[in-house]
């Protein structure tokens, strides 16, 4: 996901309403062995971390309550949310001109794709939720997470990010590109955002074959 088929670098970030804070999210990602794949963690209502090479640093973020509103601010000033863009120029030389259509939000809550203020996420993947039996926990309601019910979710996400405008709907991970001005120009994806609590879950970290 972090590199397109044409070799262009993409940014990967976590965006979550997690009142334990960004450090708690980073700790869980680190334990799962996933932290090194992400470039930033943004925790609403405020607080963030970013990774420059192998080190993580704290950064301030605006106090906003809706994910679409924060992403609109990211488009306005990418380097404020991804400071490594100006600190490690060689790695990010192809990352420029970020637009809302260049962002994909992966989330399990449809309400996060458009805010009351009118900010709208144009490309998103809605993660499926379901009830079922899970390991030794018995019957669990409202489970979810990428790959929790369908291992093909991972490939589905990769395919959608590479070519959103030609994507076919799936019953597992539901990916959507809204119509927007110049959508026929096939703007590439530059930034992929993951929700944390119900999108990157225990089932994501522990596939059924382990």
FITORRO-958314 format. One record per residue: residue in three letters; x, y, z of N, C-alpha, C, CB in turn. Coordinates in steps of 0.2 Angstrom, whole numbers. Glycine has a CB too. Layout:
% residues N
type, nX, nY, nZ, caX, caY, caZ, cX, cY, cZ, cbX, cbY, cbZ
ALA, X, Y, Z, X, Y, Z, X, Y, Z, X, Y, Z
...
//
This chain:
% residues 210
type, nX, nY, nZ, caX, caY, caZ, cX, cY, cZ, cbX, cbY, cbZ
UNK, 4, -6, 0, 0, 0, 0, 4, 6, 0, -5, 0, 6
UNK, 10, 6, 3, 14, 12, 4, 17, 14, -3, 19, 11, 9
UNK, 17, 10, -8, 20, 12, -14, 15, 10, -20, 27, 8, -15
UNK, 14, 14, -24, 10, 12, -30, 13, 8, -35, 7, 19, -33
UNK, 9, 5, -40, 12, 1, -45, 17, 5, -49, 7, -2, -49
UNK, 17, 11, -49, 21, 16, -53, 27, 18, -49, 17, 22, -56
UNK, 27, 16, -43, 33, 17, -39, 32, 24, -34, 39, 18, -43
UNK, 26, 27, -34, 25, 33, -31, 24, 31, -23, 19, 37, -33
UNK, 27, 35, -19, 27, 34, -12, 20, 36, -9, 32, 37, -8
UNK, 16, 32, -5, 10, 34, -2, 11, 35, 5, 4, 29, -4
UNK, 7, 39, 9, 8, 39, 16, 2, 35, 19, 7, 47, 18
UNK, 4, 32, 24, -1, 28, 28, -2, 31, 35, 1, 20, 28
UNK, -8, 32, 37, -9, 35, 44, -15, 32, 47, -11, 42, 43
UNK, -15, 32, 54, -21, 30, 58, -25, 36, 60, -19, 26, 64
UNK, -31, 36, 60, -35, 42, 62, -41, 39, 66, -38, 46, 56
UNK, -41, 41, 73, -46, 37, 77, -48, 42, 83, -42, 31, 81
UNK, -54, 41, 85, -57, 44, 91, -55, 40, 97, -65, 45, 90
UNK, -50, 41, 99, -47, 36, 105, -45, 41, 110, -42, 31, 102
UNK, -49, 41, 116, -47, 45, 121, -41, 43, 125, -53, 46, 126
UNK, -39, 37, 124, -32, 34, 127, -26, 38, 124, -32, 27, 127
UNK, -27, 41, 118, -22, 45, 115, -18, 41, 110, -18, 48, 121
UNK, -14, 45, 107, -10, 43, 101, -5, 38, 104, -7, 48, 97
UNK, -2, 39, 110, 3, 35, 112, 1, 28, 113, 6, 38, 118
UNK, -5, 27, 116, -8, 21, 117, -10, 17, 110, -15, 21, 121
UNK, -12, 21, 105, -13, 18, 99, -6, 15, 96, -16, 23, 94
UNK, -1, 19, 97, 6, 17, 94, 8, 11, 98, 11, 23, 95
UNK, 7, 11, 104, 10, 5, 108, 6, -1, 106, 8, 6, 116
UNK, 0, -1, 104, -4, -7, 102, -1, -9, 95, -11, -6, 102
UNK, 0, -4, 91, 3, -5, 84, 10, -8, 84, 3, 1, 80
UNK, 14, -6, 89, 21, -8, 90, 20, -16, 92, 24, -4, 95
UNK, 16, -17, 97, 16, -24, 99, 14, -29, 94, 11, -24, 105
UNK, 9, -26, 90, 7, -31, 84, 12, -31, 78, 0, -28, 81
UNK, 17, -27, 79, 22, -27, 73, 20, -23, 67, 24, -34, 71
UNK, 15, -18, 68, 13, -14, 62, 15, -7, 62, 5, -15, 63
UNK, 18, -5, 68, 19, 3, 68, 24, 5, 63, 22, 4, 75
UNK, 29, 1, 61, 34, 3, 56, 31, 4, 49, 39, -2, 56
UNK, 25, 2, 48, 22, 3, 41, 18, 9, 41, 17, -3, 40
UNK, 17, 13, 47, 13, 19, 46, 17, 25, 47, 8, 19, 52
UNK, 15, 30, 44, 19, 37, 44, 16, 42, 49, 18, 40, 38
UNK, 10, 41, 52, 7, 45, 57, 1, 42, 60, 5, 52, 53
UNK, 0, 45, 66, -6, 43, 70, -9, 49, 73, -4, 38, 76
UNK, -16, 50, 71, -19, 56, 73, -25, 54, 77, -22, 60, 67
UNK, -25, 56, 84, -31, 54, 88, -35, 60, 90, -28, 51, 95
UNK, -41, 60, 88, -46, 65, 90, -48, 65, 97, -52, 65, 85
UNK, -50, 70, 100, -50, 77, 97, -44, 81, 96, -54, 81, 102
UNK, -38, 79, 99, -32, 82, 97, -26, 78, 99, -31, 89, 100
UNK, -21, 78, 96, -15, 74, 97, -12, 70, 91, -16, 70, 103
UNK, -6, 70, 91, -3, 66, 85, 4, 64, 86, -4, 69, 79
UNK, 6, 59, 82, 13, 56, 81, 15, 56, 74, 14, 50, 85
UNK, 21, 57, 72, 23, 55, 65, 30, 52, 66, 23, 62, 61
UNK, 31, 48, 60, 37, 44, 60, 42, 46, 55, 35, 36, 59
UNK, 48, 48, 57, 53, 50, 52, 58, 45, 52, 56, 57, 53
UNK, 59, 41, 47, 63, 35, 46, 61, 30, 52, 71, 37, 48
UNK, 65, 29, 57, 63, 24, 62, 61, 27, 68, 68, 19, 63
UNK, 61, 34, 69, 59, 37, 75, 52, 40, 75, 64, 42, 77
UNK, 49, 40, 81, 42, 43, 81, 43, 49, 85, 37, 38, 84
UNK, 39, 55, 83, 39, 61, 87, 32, 64, 88, 43, 66, 82
UNK, 31, 67, 93, 25, 70, 95, 24, 76, 90, 24, 72, 102
UNK, 17, 78, 89, 16, 84, 85, 9, 86, 87, 16, 83, 78
UNK, 7, 93, 87, 1, 95, 89, -4, 95, 83, 1, 103, 91
UNK, -10, 94, 84, -15, 93, 79, -21, 98, 81, -18, 86, 78
UNK, -25, 101, 76, -31, 105, 78, -36, 101, 82, -34, 108, 72
UNK, -40, 105, 86, -45, 102, 90, -51, 101, 86, -46, 106, 97
UNK, -52, 96, 83, -58, 95, 79, -61, 88, 81, -57, 95, 71
UNK, -68, 87, 80, -71, 81, 82, -74, 77, 77, -77, 83, 86
UNK, -73, 79, 70, -75, 74, 65, -69, 73, 60, -81, 78, 61
UNK, -69, 67, 58, -63, 64, 54, -63, 68, 47, -64, 57, 53
UNK, -69, 69, 44, -69, 72, 38, -67, 80, 38, -76, 72, 35
UNK, -68, 83, 44, -66, 90, 45, -58, 90, 46, -69, 93, 51
UNK, -55, 85, 49, -48, 85, 50, -45, 83, 43, -46, 79, 55
UNK, -48, 79, 39, -45, 77, 33, -45, 83, 28, -48, 71, 30
UNK, -50, 87, 29, -50, 94, 25, -44, 98, 27, -57, 97, 26
UNK, -42, 98, 33, -37, 102, 36, -30, 99, 33, -37, 103, 43
UNK, -30, 92, 33, -24, 89, 30, -23, 91, 23, -25, 81, 31
UNK, -28, 92, 19, -27, 94, 12, -25, 101, 12, -34, 93, 8
UNK, -27, 105, 16, -25, 112, 16, -17, 113, 18, -29, 116, 21
UNK, -15, 109, 22, -8, 109, 24, -5, 103, 26, -7, 114, 30
UNK, -3, 99, 21, -1, 92, 22, 5, 91, 27, 1, 89, 16
UNK, 10, 96, 27, 16, 96, 30, 15, 97, 38, 21, 101, 28
UNK, 9, 100, 40, 8, 101, 47, 6, 94, 50, 2, 106, 48
UNK, 3, 90, 46, 1, 83, 49, 6, 78, 47, -6, 81, 46
UNK, 10, 79, 42, 15, 74, 40, 22, 78, 39, 14, 71, 33
UNK, 25, 80, 45, 31, 85, 45, 37, 81, 41, 33, 86, 52
UNK, 37, 75, 41, 42, 71, 37, 42, 73, 30, 42, 64, 38
UNK, 37, 76, 27, 37, 78, 20, 43, 83, 19, 30, 81, 18
UNK, 44, 88, 24, 49, 93, 23, 56, 91, 27, 47, 99, 26
UNK, 56, 85, 30, 62, 83, 34, 66, 78, 30, 60, 81, 41
UNK, 62, 74, 26, 65, 69, 22, 63, 69, 15, 63, 62, 25
UNK, 65, 74, 12, 63, 76, 5, 64, 71, 0, 66, 83, 3
UNK, 70, 68, 0, 71, 62, -5, 66, 57, -5, 78, 59, -4
UNK, 64, 55, 1, 59, 49, 2, 52, 52, -1, 58, 47, 9
UNK, 50, 58, 0, 44, 61, -2, 44, 65, -8, 41, 64, 4
UNK, 48, 65, -12, 49, 69, -18, 43, 69, -23, 55, 68, -21
UNK, 40, 63, -23, 34, 62, -27, 27, 64, -24, 34, 55, -30
UNK, 28, 65, -18, 21, 67, -14, 20, 74, -14, 22, 64, -7
UNK, 15, 76, -18, 14, 83, -19, 7, 85, -21, 19, 87, -23
UNK, 4, 91, -20, -2, 93, -22, -8, 88, -20, -2, 92, -30
UNK, -8, 87, -13, -13, 83, -10, -20, 86, -11, -11, 81, -3
UNK, -25, 82, -13, -32, 84, -14, -36, 79, -10, -34, 85, -21
UNK, -42, 81, -9, -47, 76, -5, -48, 70, -9, -53, 80, -4
UNK, -48, 70, -16, -48, 64, -20, -42, 60, -19, -50, 66, -27
UNK, -37, 62, -17, -31, 58, -16, -30, 55, -9, -25, 63, -16
UNK, -36, 55, -5, -36, 52, 1, -41, 46, 1, -38, 57, 7
UNK, -39, 40, 4, -44, 35, 5, -45, 34, 13, -42, 28, 2
UNK, -51, 34, 15, -52, 33, 22, -55, 26, 23, -57, 38, 25
UNK, -52, 22, 27, -54, 15, 29, -57, 15, 36, -49, 10, 28
UNK, -64, 14, 36, -68, 15, 42, -74, 11, 43, -70, 22, 43
UNK, -76, 9, 49, -82, 5, 49, -88, 9, 51, -81, 0, 55
UNK, -88, 16, 51, -94, 20, 53, -95, 25, 47, -92, 24, 59
UNK, -101, 24, 43, -102, 28, 38, -103, 35, 39, -109, 25, 35
UNK, -105, 37, 45, -105, 44, 47, -99, 48, 47, -108, 44, 54
UNK, -93, 44, 47, -87, 47, 47, -85, 50, 40, -81, 43, 49
UNK, -88, 48, 35, -87, 50, 28, -89, 57, 26, -89, 44, 23
UNK, -94, 60, 30, -96, 66, 29, -98, 70, 35, -102, 66, 24
UNK, -95, 76, 36, -97, 79, 42, -103, 84, 42, -90, 83, 44
UNK, -105, 86, 47, -111, 91, 47, -109, 98, 44, -113, 92, 54
UNK, -102, 99, 44, -100, 105, 41, -100, 105, 34, -93, 107, 44
UNK, -101, 99, 31, -101, 98, 24, -94, 95, 21, -102, 105, 20
UNK, -89, 94, 25, -83, 91, 23, -85, 84, 21, -77, 91, 28
UNK, -82, 81, 15, -84, 75, 12, -78, 71, 10, -89, 76, 6
UNK, -78, 65, 12, -72, 60, 10, -75, 57, 3, -71, 55, 15
UNK, -71, 58, -2, -73, 56, -9, -71, 49, -10, -69, 61, -14
UNK, -66, 46, -7, -65, 39, -8, -64, 36, -1, -58, 38, -12
UNK, -68, 30, 0, -68, 27, 6, -69, 20, 6, -73, 30, 11
UNK, -67, 16, 11, -69, 9, 11, -72, 8, 18, -62, 4, 11
UNK, -78, 5, 17, -83, 4, 23, -81, -4, 25, -90, 5, 22
UNK, -79, -4, 31, -77, -11, 34, -83, -14, 37, -72, -11, 40
UNK, -84, -21, 35, -90, -24, 37, -90, -26, 44, -91, -31, 33
UNK, -96, -26, 47, -97, -28, 54, -102, -34, 54, -101, -22, 59
UNK, -101, -39, 59, -105, -45, 59, -105, -48, 66, -103, -50, 54
UNK, -110, -52, 67, -110, -56, 74, -108, -63, 72, -117, -56, 77
UNK, -104, -66, 77, -102, -73, 76, -98, -76, 81, -98, -74, 69
UNK, -96, -82, 81, -92, -85, 86, -85, -84, 84, -93, -93, 86
UNK, -81, -82, 89, -74, -80, 88, -69, -84, 94, -73, -73, 88
UNK, -65, -88, 91, -60, -92, 96, -64, -94, 102, -54, -87, 97
UNK, -61, -93, 108, -63, -95, 114, -68, -90, 117, -58, -97, 119
UNK, -70, -85, 114, -74, -79, 117, -81, -81, 116, -72, -73, 113
UNK, -83, -86, 112, -90, -88, 111, -93, -83, 106, -94, -87, 118
UNK, -99, -82, 107, -103, -78, 102, -102, -71, 103, -111, -80, 102
UNK, -99, -67, 99, -98, -60, 100, -102, -56, 95, -90, -59, 99
UNK, -105, -50, 97, -109, -46, 93, -104, -40, 90, -115, -43, 96
UNK, -106, -38, 84, -103, -32, 82, -95, -32, 81, -104, -26, 86
UNK, -93, -38, 78, -86, -39, 77, -85, -36, 70, -84, -46, 77
UNK, -78, -34, 69, -76, -31, 63, -69, -31, 62, -79, -25, 62
UNK, -67, -28, 57, -59, -27, 56, -58, -30, 49, -56, -31, 61
UNK, -53, -27, 46, -50, -29, 40, -48, -36, 40, -44, -24, 37
UNK, -50, -40, 36, -49, -47, 36, -52, -52, 41, -41, -48, 36
UNK, -56, -49, 45, -59, -52, 51, -64, -58, 48, -63, -48, 56
UNK, -67, -56, 43, -72, -61, 40, -70, -63, 33, -79, -58, 40
UNK, -66, -60, 30, -65, -61, 23, -57, -59, 22, -69, -57, 18
UNK, -53, -65, 21, -46, -63, 20, -44, -59, 13, -42, -70, 19
UNK, -49, -59, 9, -48, -56, 2, -49, -48, 3, -53, -58, -3
UNK, -51, -46, 10, -51, -39, 11, -44, -35, 9, -53, -37, 18
UNK, -39, -38, 11, -32, -35, 10, -31, -34, 2, -27, -40, 13
UNK, -32, -39, -2, -31, -38, -9, -37, -33, -12, -32, -45, -13
UNK, -43, -33, -9, -48, -29, -11, -46, -21, -10, -54, -30, -8
UNK, -43, -20, -4, -41, -13, -3, -35, -11, -7, -38, -13, 5
UNK, -30, -16, -9, -25, -14, -13, -27, -12, -20, -20, -20, -13
UNK, -32, -16, -22, -35, -15, -29, -38, -9, -30, -39, -21, -31
UNK, -42, -7, -24, -46, -1, -25, -41, 5, -24, -51, 0, -19
UNK, -36, 5, -20, -32, 11, -19, -28, 12, -26, -27, 9, -14
UNK, -26, 6, -30, -23, 7, -36, -27, 10, -42, -20, 0, -38
UNK, -34, 8, -42, -38, 10, -47, -45, 12, -44, -38, 5, -53
UNK, -46, 17, -40, -53, 18, -37, -58, 19, -43, -53, 24, -33
UNK, -57, 22, -48, -62, 24, -53, -65, 17, -57, -60, 29, -58
UNK, -61, 12, -57, -63, 6, -60, -65, 0, -56, -58, 4, -65
UNK, -66, 2, -49, -67, -3, -44, -74, -6, -44, -66, -1, -37
UNK, -75, -13, -44, -81, -16, -43, -83, -17, -36, -81, -23, -47
UNK, -89, -17, -34, -92, -17, -27, -91, -24, -25, -99, -15, -27
UNK, -89, -25, -18, -88, -31, -15, -93, -32, -9, -81, -33, -13
UNK, -95, -38, -7, -99, -39, -1, -95, -39, 5, -103, -45, -2
UNK, -88, -39, 5, -84, -39, 10, -82, -32, 12, -78, -44, 9
UNK, -77, -30, 10, -75, -23, 11, -78, -19, 5, -67, -22, 11
UNK, -82, -14, 7, -86, -10, 3, -82, -4, 1, -93, -9, 6
UNK, -80, -3, -5, -76, 3, -7, -80, 7, -12, -69, 0, -10
UNK, -79, 14, -11, -83, 18, -15, -79, 24, -17, -89, 21, -11
UNK, -80, 26, -23, -77, 33, -25, -83, 37, -27, -73, 32, -31
UNK, -84, 43, -23, -90, 47, -25, -88, 51, -31, -91, 52, -19
UNK, -93, 54, -35, -92, 58, -41, -89, 65, -38, -98, 59, -45
UNK, -84, 67, -41, -82, 74, -40, -79, 77, -46, -76, 73, -34
UNK, -78, 83, -46, -75, 87, -52, -69, 84, -54, -75, 94, -50
UNK, -68, 83, -61, -62, 80, -64, -61, 73, -62, -56, 84, -62
UNK, -66, 69, -59, -65, 62, -57, -63, 58, -63, -72, 59, -54
UNK, -64, 60, -69, -62, 56, -75, -55, 56, -76, -66, 58, -81
UNK, -51, 61, -73, -44, 62, -73, -40, 56, -70, -42, 68, -71
UNK, -44, 52, -66, -41, 47, -62, -35, 49, -57, -38, 41, -67
UNK, -37, 54, -53, -32, 56, -48, -29, 50, -44, -35, 62, -44
UNK, -22, 50, -43, -20, 44, -39, -21, 45, -32, -12, 43, -41
UNK, -21, 40, -28, -21, 40, -21, -14, 42, -18, -24, 33, -18
UNK, -14, 47, -13, -8, 49, -10, -7, 47, -3, -7, 56, -11
UNK, -13, 46, 0, -14, 46, 7, -19, 41, 9, -15, 52, 11
UNK, -18, 36, 13, -22, 31, 15, -23, 31, 23, -20, 23, 13
UNK, -29, 32, 25, -31, 33, 32, -35, 27, 35, -35, 40, 34
UNK, -32, 24, 41, -36, 19, 44, -39, 21, 51, -31, 13, 45
UNK, -45, 20, 52, -48, 20, 59, -45, 14, 63, -56, 19, 58
UNK, -45, 15, 69, -41, 10, 74, -46, 5, 77, -37, 14, 79
UNK, -51, 8, 81, -54, 3, 86, -58, -2, 83, -58, 7, 90
UNK, -61, -1, 77, -65, -6, 74, -63, -8, 67, -73, -5, 75
UNK, -58, -5, 65, -55, -7, 58, -49, -11, 59, -54, 0, 55
UNK, -44, -8, 62, -38, -12, 64, -39, -15, 71, -31, -8, 64
UNK, -41, -22, 71, -43, -25, 77, -39, -31, 78, -51, -27, 76
UNK, -41, -35, 84, -37, -41, 85, -37, -46, 80, -40, -44, 92
UNK, -43, -46, 76, -44, -51, 70, -39, -49, 65, -51, -51, 68
UNK, -37, -42, 64, -33, -40, 59, -26, -42, 61, -33, -32, 59
UNK, -24, -42, 67, -17, -44, 70, -16, -51, 70, -16, -41, 76
UNK, -22, -55, 71, -21, -62, 72, -26, -66, 67, -23, -64, 80
UNK, -23, -67, 61, -27, -71, 56, -29, -78, 59, -23, -72, 50
UNK, -34, -81, 56, -37, -87, 59, -32, -93, 58, -43, -89, 55
UNK, -27, -93, 54, -22, -98, 53, -17, -98, 58, -20, -98, 46
UNK, -17, -93, 63, -12, -93, 69, -15, -95, 75, -9, -86, 69
//
